[in-house]
Amino acid sequence: MEKDPIRNLHKEILSDGWSRLSRYTYEYLREDGQWEEQKREVYDRGDGAVILLYNTEKRSIILTRQFRMPVYARGKGDGMLTEACAGVLEEKDPEATIVREVEEETGFRITQVHKVLESYMSPGSVTEILHFYLGAYNDAQKVSEGGGSDAETEHIQVLEYTFDKALSMLNSGEIKDAKTIILLQYAALKGILQ
């Protein structure tokens, strides 16, 4: 059995609002066998799910655009970000979460999704694992205008682009959201909208 590389672990909660920020102090066993004290702050916002909605007939996809405070805080632009539909997991069920988020944010009621991968998005400081999905849509599945939840103070624009337009936005740097970039590249590599 391998030796645990962590000892004398101490956790201090720094903030417990919308999400939890904790500071961990511990000793880490280095490769040379020496113990080294380290301190790290860890942000726990829960896990999430994201989906790229696509229509093979129209060769189109659905993206969203909304204000993101961390983007605004960078001091470059208005804080608006174009991204794939996503949400924080509720009840630990990624598939049910993403189906619900699709209808809430985009107005499309889909019934089938295909999980393609899961990934840590920023493992140096954030605990989140993101579950990635693809889902087909058609115009008959549009049941509302979408736009997000008023209770969650969401003001989401629903955008439909051709796949080629989305790829050109990725290449020009207009799309900067990592989860969206991953899904667009996945769809391109797999020939989803050939």
C-alpha positions in Angstrom: 0.0 0.0 0.0 1.3 3.4 -0.9 2.0 5.9 1.8 -0.4 8.8 2.1 1.5 11.9 0.8 -0.4 14.2 3.2 -0.1 14.5 6.9 -1.1 17.0 9.6 -4.0 18.3 7.5 -5.9 21.3 8.8 -8.9 22.9 7.1 -10.0 26.5 7.8 -13.2 27.8 6.1 -12.6 31.3 4.8 -16.0 31.9 3.2 -19.2 30.0 3.0 -21.6 32.0 0.8 -22.6 31.2 -2.7 -19.7 28.6 -2.6 -17.2 27.5 0.0 -13.6 28.8 0.1 -11.3 26.8 2.4 -7.6 27.1 3.3 -5.7 23.8 3.8 -2.5 23.7 5.7 -0.6 20.3 5.5 2.7 18.6 5.1 3.3 17.1 1.7 5.7 14.1 1.1 8.1 15.1 -1.6 9.7 12.7 -4.1 13.0 12.9 -2.1 11.3 11.7 1.1 11.2 15.0 2.9 8.1 16.5 4.3 7.3 20.1 3.2 4.6 22.4 4.7 2.2 23.8 2.1 -0.9 26.0 2.2 -3.5 26.0 -0.5 -6.9 27.7 -0.9 -9.6 25.4 -2.4 -12.8 26.7 -3.9 -15.8 24.2 -3.8 -18.7 25.3 -5.9 -20.0 21.8 -6.6 -19.9 19.8 -9.8 -21.5 20.8 -13.0 -22.8 19.7 -16.4 -22.5 21.3 -19.9 -24.0 20.4 -23.3 -23.5 21.3 -26.9 -26.9 21.3 -28.6 -26.6 20.5 -32.3 -29.0 20.1 -35.2 -27.6 17.9 -38.0 -30.2 19.1 -40.6 -29.4 22.7 -40.2 -25.7 22.1 -39.2 -26.4 24.5 -36.3 -25.7 24.7 -32.6 -27.2 26.5 -29.7 -25.0 28.6 -27.4 -25.9 31.1 -24.7 -24.5 34.6 -23.8 -24.6 36.0 -20.3 -22.9 38.3 -17.9 -20.1 36.7 -15.9 -18.7 38.7 -13.0 -15.2 37.1 -13.0 -14.9 38.0 -16.7 -15.9 41.6 -16.0 -13.5 41.7 -13.0 -10.6 41.1 -15.4 -11.3 44.7 -16.6 -11.5 43.8 -20.3 -15.0 44.3 -21.8 -18.5 44.2 -20.6 -18.4 40.8 -18.8 -20.5 39.0 -21.4 -19.5 35.5 -22.3 -20.7 33.2 -25.1 -20.8 29.6 -23.9 -22.5 26.3 -24.1 -25.5 25.7 -21.8 -24.4 24.6 -18.4 -25.4 24.3 -14.8 -24.4 23.3 -11.3 -25.5 19.7 -10.4 -28.5 19.3 -8.2 -29.1 16.0 -6.4 -25.8 14.6 -7.9 -27.5 13.7 -11.2 -25.6 15.2 -14.2 -28.0 14.0 -16.9 -31.1 15.2 -15.2 -29.4 18.5 -14.4 -28.4 19.2 -18.0 -31.8 18.3 -19.4 -33.4 20.7 -17.0 -30.8 23.5 -17.7 -31.4 23.1 -21.4 -35.1 23.9 -21.1 -34.6 26.6 -18.5 -31.8 28.4 -20.4 -32.5 27.7 -24.1 -36.2 26.9 -24.2 -35.7 23.5 -25.9 -37.1 20.4 -24.3 -34.8 17.5 -25.2 -35.1 14.0 -24.1 -31.8 12.3 -25.0 -28.3 13.3 -24.2 -24.9 11.6 -24.8 -22.2 11.9 -22.3 -18.8 12.3 -23.9 -16.4 13.0 -21.0 -15.8 14.5 -17.6 -13.0 16.7 -16.5 -11.6 18.8 -13.7 -11.7 22.4 -15.1 -9.2 24.1 -12.8 -7.7 21.5 -10.5 -5.1 23.9 -9.0 -7.8 25.6 -6.9 -11.3 24.4 -7.7 -12.9 21.0 -6.8 -15.4 21.0 -9.6 -15.7 18.1 -12.0 -17.7 19.0 -15.2 -19.7 16.4 -17.1 -19.8 17.1 -20.8 -22.7 16.1 -23.1 -23.9 16.4 -26.6 -27.6 16.6 -27.4 -29.6 16.8 -30.7 -32.3 19.4 -31.0 -34.9 20.4 -33.6 -37.2 23.4 -33.9 -40.2 21.3 -32.8 -38.6 20.9 -29.4 -38.7 24.7 -28.7 -41.2 25.1 -25.8 -40.3 28.6 -24.5 -37.9 31.5 -25.1 -35.5 30.2 -22.4 -33.4 32.9 -20.8 -32.7 31.3 -17.5 -34.3 31.4 -14.1 -35.4 34.7 -12.5 -34.9 33.1 -9.1 -31.2 32.6 -10.0 -31.0 36.2 -11.5 -30.1 34.8 -14.9 -30.5 36.9 -18.0 -29.4 34.6 -20.8 -29.5 35.3 -24.5 -30.1 32.2 -26.6 -27.9 32.1 -29.8 -28.2 29.8 -32.8 -25.1 29.6 -35.1 -24.1 27.5 -37.9 -21.4 25.1 -36.8 -18.9 26.8 -39.2 -19.7 30.2 -37.7 -19.1 28.8 -34.2 -15.8 27.3 -35.3 -14.7 30.7 -36.8 -15.7 32.4 -33.5 -13.5 29.9 -31.7 -10.6 30.5 -34.1 -10.9 34.3 -33.9 -11.0 34.3 -30.1 -14.6 35.4 -29.7 -15.4 32.2 -27.8 -13.1 32.1 -24.7 -15.0 29.7 -22.5 -13.1 26.5 -22.0 -16.0 24.1 -21.7 -17.4 25.5 -24.9 -14.1 25.2 -26.7 -13.7 21.6 -25.6 -17.2 20.7 -26.9 -16.8 22.5 -30.2 -13.4 20.8 -30.8 -14.9 17.4 -29.8 -17.7 17.8 -32.2 -15.3 18.8 -35.0 -13.0 15.9 -34.3 -15.8 13.4 -34.2 -17.5 14.8 -37.3 -20.8 15.4 -35.5 -21.9 18.1 -38.0 -20.2 16.9 -41.2 
